[in-house]
């Protein structure tokens, strides 16, 4: 992974777009969400196809997720 692609979390999209977040030597897929019951905005983790709230995991850096494979390509 090219470290030059990591950007400061302040520049990350806050429209629900999933991104790759990095904090304290760990990285995972996260997205910005505003909690309906408090109005507080937080980074939520996306894990194994479902959304999971794990408290206040605050990434310091981010990068866009890579594009998936083209499923219409011939894989022979």
C-alpha positions as CSV (number, residue, x, y, z in Angstrom):
1,X,0.0,0.0,0.0
2,X,1.4,3.4,-1.0
3,X,1.7,5.4,2.2
4,X,1.5,8.6,0.1
5,X,-2.2,7.9,-0.4
6,X,-3.0,8.3,3.3
7,X,-4.7,11.7,4.0
8,X,-5.5,13.5,7.2
9,X,-8.9,12.4,8.5
10,X,-10.1,16.0,8.4
11,X,-10.3,15.7,4.6
12,X,-12.4,12.5,4.7
13,X,-15.9,12.4,3.2
14,X,-18.7,12.7,5.8
15,X,-21.5,11.6,3.6
16,X,-21.7,7.9,4.5
17,X,-19.1,6.8,2.0
18,X,-17.0,3.9,3.2
19,X,-13.3,4.6,3.5
20,X,-10.2,2.9,4.8
21,X,-9.4,4.4,8.2
22,X,-6.0,4.1,10.0
23,X,-5.3,4.6,13.8
24,X,-2.5,3.3,16.0
25,X,-1.2,0.7,13.6
26,X,-4.6,-0.7,12.6
27,X,-6.8,0.0,9.6
28,X,-10.3,-0.9,8.8
29,X,-13.3,0.2,6.8
30,X,-15.3,3.0,8.4
31,X,-17.9,5.5,7.5
32,X,-19.1,8.8,9.1
33,X,-22.5,8.6,10.8
34,X,-24.6,10.9,12.9
35,X,-26.3,9.1,15.7
36,X,-30.1,9.8,15.7
37,X,-30.4,9.8,19.5
38,X,-27.6,12.2,20.3
39,X,-26.8,14.1,17.1
40,X,-23.2,13.2,17.6
41,X,-21.1,12.4,14.6
42,X,-18.8,9.3,14.8
43,X,-16.8,7.0,12.7
44,X,-18.6,3.7,12.6
45,X,-16.8,0.4,11.6
46,X,-18.1,-1.8,8.9
47,X,-17.2,-5.4,9.7
48,X,-18.2,-8.6,7.9
49,X,-21.0,-7.1,6.0
50,X,-22.8,-5.5,8.9
51,X,-22.4,-2.2,10.8
52,X,-20.9,-2.4,14.2
53,X,-20.5,0.4,16.7
54,X,-17.4,0.0,18.8
55,X,-17.3,3.2,20.8
56,X,-15.0,6.0,19.8
57,X,-12.5,4.6,17.3
58,X,-11.1,7.7,15.8
59,X,-8.9,7.2,12.7
60,X,-6.2,9.7,12.2
61,X,-5.7,9.0,8.5
62,X,-7.8,7.7,5.6
63,X,-7.7,6.7,1.9
64,X,-10.4,5.7,-0.6
65,X,-11.3,2.1,-0.8
66,X,-9.9,0.4,-4.0
67,X,-12.4,-0.5,-6.7
68,X,-13.5,-4.1,-6.8
69,X,-12.7,-6.4,-9.6
70,X,-14.6,-6.1,-12.9
71,X,-17.0,-9.0,-12.7
72,X,-17.6,-8.8,-16.5
73,X,-14.0,-9.6,-17.4
74,X,-13.1,-13.0,-18.8
75,X,-11.1,-14.7,-16.0
76,X,-9.8,-17.6,-18.2
